[in-house]
């Protein structure tokens, strides 16, 4: 059990927390390197304020935490190193203004309304506001499969279908077709991790991949194949020669093939 899960079960301050249990391992896997550092975190979706207090406990006193929610009552959860900003994550103008007010982020967690438009708009407007070595994490992707959130298996326009393009973007360096070009995503993303109900994108400035060779070649790949091909050709040529000789002999003896 890691520190986040332990905090959840103990929950000494009593603020409501609602989490899928496997999330804690994912959080710790991608966030542990930021602990005790002077970092900036934003969580979209404040709810009852439990997550904000959990992050404050986990990351330490040097972390500056921003919570974003549509409900103005969430302002009551402001405290030292925790600021609450009221607005809609599906409002592009609000998100663009938000980037002017909040410094670049080390971690962005989308735990907001979970509808398709909210998740897509938030990514499109805020992904570039995450630092070059930061993490963008979106929770509760299971809504992409639920009709009440605008989801459905293989349904166009869901966030999960939207993110499947990331697989192509991260490999765009190798594309031989005009339909897939290198983008800012290709140049700024190190890895994309899918979990049940969650995606974590780790950023890192990237250059075109390079392949290098080191050491001495000790095995000649393809030699046996070449030998087999040459032997096959010789056998085919020999068989054809024998066949021609047989046909010639029959013709000399007056046989006619019909």
C-alpha positions in Angstrom: 0.0 0.0 0.0 1.5 3.3 -1.0 1.2 6.6 0.9 -1.8 7.8 -1.2 -3.9 4.7 -0.6 -2.9 4.8 3.1 -4.1 8.5 3.3 -7.4 7.5 1.6 -8.1 4.7 4.2 -7.1 6.8 7.2 -8.7 10.1 5.9 -8.0 11.8 9.2 -9.4 15.2 8.1 -12.7 13.6 7.0 -13.1 15.3 3.6 -15.0 13.1 1.2 -12.8 11.2 -1.3 -14.2 9.0 -4.1 -11.6 7.0 -5.9 -11.2 3.8 -7.9 -8.8 1.7 -5.8 -6.4 1.0 -8.7 -5.8 4.7 -9.3 -3.5 5.0 -6.3 -0.8 2.9 -7.9 -1.1 4.9 -11.1 -0.8 8.2 -9.2 2.3 7.0 -7.3 3.9 5.6 -10.5 3.7 8.9 -12.4 3.8 11.4 -9.5 6.3 10.1 -7.0 9.2 11.9 -8.6 7.6 15.3 -7.8 7.3 14.7 -4.1 9.0 17.3 -1.9 9.7 19.5 -4.9 8.5 23.1 -5.6 5.9 22.2 -8.2 2.6 23.5 -9.5 -0.4 21.2 -9.7 -3.9 21.7 -11.1 -6.9 19.5 -10.6 -10.0 20.1 -12.5 -13.0 18.9 -10.5 -12.8 19.9 -6.8 -16.0 18.1 -5.6 -15.8 17.9 -1.8 -12.2 19.0 -1.7 -10.8 15.7 -0.5 -8.4 15.2 -3.4 -6.8 18.7 -2.9 -6.0 17.9 0.7 -4.6 14.5 -0.4 -2.3 16.1 -2.9 -1.1 18.7 -0.4 -0.3 15.9 2.0 1.4 13.8 -0.7 3.5 16.4 -2.4 4.5 18.5 0.6 4.6 22.2 1.6 6.4 23.3 -1.5 3.6 22.4 -3.9 1.2 25.1 -5.1 -2.2 23.5 -5.9 -4.9 24.9 -8.0 -8.4 23.5 -8.0 -10.9 24.3 -10.8 -14.6 23.8 -10.5 -17.9 25.1 -11.8 -19.5 25.2 -8.4 -18.8 28.5 -6.5 -19.3 26.7 -3.2 -15.9 25.0 -3.8 -14.2 28.3 -2.8 -14.5 27.2 0.8 -11.8 24.7 0.3 -9.1 27.3 -0.3 -6.3 27.2 2.2 -2.5 27.8 2.4 -1.0 26.7 -1.0 -4.4 25.8 -2.3 -6.3 28.2 -4.6 -9.8 27.5 -6.1 -10.8 29.0 -9.4 -14.4 28.9 -10.5 -15.2 28.3 -14.2 -16.3 25.7 -16.8 -13.8 23.4 -18.3 -15.8 23.2 -21.5 -15.5 27.0 -21.9 -12.4 27.6 -24.1 -12.3 31.3 -23.3 -12.2 30.5 -19.6 -9.4 28.0 -20.0 -7.4 30.4 -22.2 -7.7 33.1 -19.5 -6.8 30.5 -16.9 -3.4 29.9 -18.6 -2.7 33.7 -18.2 -3.4 33.5 -14.5 -1.7 30.3 -13.6 2.0 29.4 -14.1 3.0 26.4 -16.2 2.0 23.2 -14.6 4.1 20.2 -13.6 0.9 18.1 -13.2 -2.6 18.5 -14.6 -5.3 16.1 -13.5 -8.6 16.2 -15.3 -11.2 14.8 -12.8 -14.0 17.1 -13.9 -17.3 16.5 -15.5 -16.1 13.5 -17.6 -18.2 14.3 -20.6 -16.6 14.0 -24.0 -16.6 17.7 -24.8 -15.2 18.6 -21.4 -12.3 16.2 -21.7 -11.5 17.0 -25.3 -11.7 20.8 -24.8 -9.6 20.7 -21.7 -6.9 18.7 -23.4 -6.8 20.9 -26.4 -6.6 24.1 -24.4 -4.4 23.1 -21.5 -2.0 20.4 -22.7 0.5 22.9 -23.9 0.4 24.6 -20.5 2.0 21.5 -18.9 5.8 21.8 -18.6 8.1 19.9 -20.9 8.8 17.3 -18.2 5.3 17.3 -16.7 2.4 14.9 -16.6 -1.1 15.2 -18.0 -3.5 12.8 -16.5 -7.2 12.3 -17.3 -9.4 10.2 -15.0 -12.6 8.2 -15.5 -12.2 7.3 -19.2 -14.9 4.7 -18.6 -17.4 7.5 -19.5 -16.3 7.1 -23.1 -18.2 3.8 -23.0 -21.3 5.1 -21.2 -24.2 6.6 -23.2 -25.3 9.0 -20.6 -21.9 10.8 -20.9 -22.0 10.8 -24.7 -19.9 7.7 -24.9 -20.3 4.3 -26.6 -17.9 1.5 -27.9 -16.2 2.8 -31.0 -18.4 5.8 -31.1 -17.0 8.7 -33.0 -16.3 11.8 -30.9 -15.6 10.0 -27.6 -12.5 11.0 -25.7 -11.1 7.4 -25.8 -11.4 7.4 -29.6 -9.9 10.9 -29.7 -6.8 9.7 -27.7 -6.2 6.7 -29.9 -4.8 9.2 -32.4 -2.0 9.8 -29.8 -0.5 6.4 -30.8 -0.1 7.7 -34.3 1.2 11.1 -33.3 3.9 9.7 -31.1 5.1 7.5 -34.0 4.8 10.1 -36.7 8.6 10.4 -37.2 8.4 7.1 -39.1 5.4 7.9 -41.3 5.9 7.6 -45.0 2.6 9.2 -45.9 1.4 12.8 -45.9 -1.6 11.9 -43.9 0.5 11.5 -40.7 2.8 14.4 -40.0 5.1 15.3 -37.1 3.3 17.6 -34.7 4.0 19.4 -31.5 2.6 16.3 -29.7 5.2 14.2 -31.5 8.0 16.6 -30.4 6.8 17.0 -26.8 5.6 13.6 -25.6 7.8 10.8 -24.2 5.1 8.2 -23.5 1.4 7.5 -23.3 0.0 5.1 -20.7 -3.4 3.6 -20.7 -5.0 2.1 -17.6 -8.5 1.0 -16.8 -10.4 4.3 -16.8 -7.3 6.5 -17.0 -4.7 7.9 -19.4 -1.3 9.4 -18.3 0.8 11.4 -20.8 4.4 12.0 -19.8 6.0 15.0 -21.6 9.6 15.3 -22.7 11.2 17.3 -25.5 11.9 14.8 -28.3 14.0 14.7 -31.5 13.8 12.4 -34.4 14.7 8.9 -33.3 18.1 7.7 -34.3 19.3 4.2 -34.9 23.0 3.4 -34.2 25.2 0.3 -34.4 27.9 -0.7 -32.0 30.0 -3.9 -31.7 31.3 -6.4 -34.1 28.9 -8.5 -36.4 29.3 -12.2 -35.5 26.3 -13.7 -37.3 25.7 -13.3 -41.1 22.0 -13.1 -41.3 20.5 -14.1 -44.6 23.4 -16.4 -45.7 21.5 -19.6 -45.2 18.4 -18.2 -47.0 20.6 -17.2 -49.9 22.1 -20.6 -50.1 18.7 -22.2 -50.1 17.5 -19.9 -52.8 20.5 -20.7 -55.0 20.1 -24.4 -54.4 16.4 -24.2 -55.3 17.3 -22.4 -58.6 19.9 -25.0 -59.4 17.5 -27.9 -58.8 14.8 -26.2 -60.8 17.3 -25.7 -63.7 18.5 -29.3 -63.5 14.9 -30.6 -63.4 14.1 -28.5 -66.5 17.2 -29.8 -68.3 16.3 -33.4 -67.5 12.7 -32.8 -68.7 13.9 -31.3 -72.0 16.3 -34.3 -72.6 13.5 -36.8 -72.0 11.2 -34.9 -74.4 13.9 -34.7 -77.0 14.5 -38.5 -76.8 10.8 -39.2 -77.2 10.6 -37.0 -80.2 13.5 -38.7 -81.8 11.7 -42.0 -81.5 8.6 -40.6 -83.2 6.4 -40.0 -80.2 4.0 -37.0 -80.5 2.6 -35.3 -77.3 -0.9 -34.0 -77.5 
